[in-house]
Amino acid sequence: MTSSSARDRILDTAFRLFYARGIRAVGVDLIIAESGVAKATFYKHFPAKDELVLAYLDKVDGIWTGQLRAAAEAAGPDPADQLVGLFDALGTACRRDGYRGCAFINAAAEAAPGTPVHERTVAHKRAVLAWLRDLATRAGADDPESLARSIALLLDGGLADGALAADPEAPRAAKHAARGLVAAAASRVA
């Protein structure tokens, strides 16, 4: 087994277990056992559990941000349409087997403020908010910050409600609310 494939197996195993059971509930010994690597190999790649958690969050970030951007782009070139269209990623996520909500919100709930893991969750949310603010600005919103914050709250609320209520209507309701917010922001500009 190559060094990179061992690292990938560890990370893939952690990805599955952390999301399904929670970060604190999953110990290093379980990850080692389920990934089939030696303890020394694990610690060669991840000297501390927090380093593995950060790698996990980086992987989640790449996947989720990619899904959000793809859904937005699928809505067409108009930034206003993209602000609404990105909610299609929410609908897809909430219908996935084993869906447990937003991995970043879950990780933030388990990490103490000021720790590298908590800071990584905050960095992800700030990056999404910056992207939404850019879309809101390009859509001509008079208050892009407020529109972006509102869209982010709807997105996070939809992610949470999709896990708590397991209601397939949550993503549609969030998308409908986003459409109203974007239309209101655009009408104030017009």
C-alpha positions, -999 to +999 in steps of 0.1 A: +000+000+000+014+034-009+017+062+015-010+083-002-034+054-004-031+047+033-037+084+040-067+083+017-081+052+034-077+068+068-094+100+056-122+081+039-129+061+070-128+092+092-151+110+068-177+082+070-174+077+108-172+114+118-202+123+098-223+093+109-214+092+146-198+126+155-162+136+160-160+130+197-177+097+195-151+083+171-118+074+185-085+069+167-085+032+175-118+027+156-105+046+126-073+025+126-093-007+129-118+002+102-092+017+078-070-014+081-038+006+087-012+001+113-011+025+143+023+038+132+009+045+097-020+064+111+002+086+133+027+091+104-001+108+084-020+123+113+001+129+144-030+141+163-067+135+160-073+172+154-052+171+123-074+143+109-105+163+119-091+193+100-084+171+069-120+158+072-134+193+073-113+203+043-127+173+024-163+182+034-156+218+024-145+208-011-175+185-016-202+208-002-188+241-017-186+223-050-222+211-048-234+246-038-215+262-067-226+236-092-263+241-082-259+279-085-243+276-119-270+252-131-295+280-124-280+301-152-257+331-155-279+355-136-265+360-100-300+365-087-311+331-101-279+315-087-288+328-052-320+308-055-306+279-075-280+270-049-308+257-027-311+227-051-279+214-035-297+216-001-325+194-015-300+169-028-281+168+005-312+164+026-325+134+006-292+115+009-292+083+030-276+088+063-281+126+062-272+142+096-272+179+088-243+202+082-209+187+090-196+221+099-224+229+123-220+195+138-182+200+142-187+235+157-211+221+182-184+196+194-154+219+193-145+246+219-143+281+205-108+292+197-096+256+188-083+249+153-113+227+146-138+255+156-118+281+137-120+258+106-157+257+108-159+295+111-136+299+081-159+277+060-190+297+070-172+330+063-161+317+028-197+307+020-209+341+032-183+359+011-194+340-020-231+348-013-222+385-007-204+385-041-235+370-058-258+395-040-236+424-051-236+412-087-274+407-085-277+444-077-289+441-041-289+474-023-277+457+009-256+427-003-244+419+032-279+416+046-291+396+016-261+373+019-266+368+056-303+360+051-295+335+024-268+319+046-293+317+075-319+300+053-292+276+040-281+267+075-316+265+088-325+242+059-296+220+066-305+217+103-343+212+096-335+186+070-318+166+097-341+174+126-375+171+110-364+149+081-390+168+061-384+168+024-403+201+022-376+219+042-353+225+012-383+236-010-395+260+017-360+275+021-357+279-017-391+296-018-381+320+010-348+327-008-367+335-040-388+361-020-357+376-004-339+379-037-369+393-055-374+419-027-337+429-029-340+432-067-372+453-065-356+478-042-329+483-068-352+486-098 
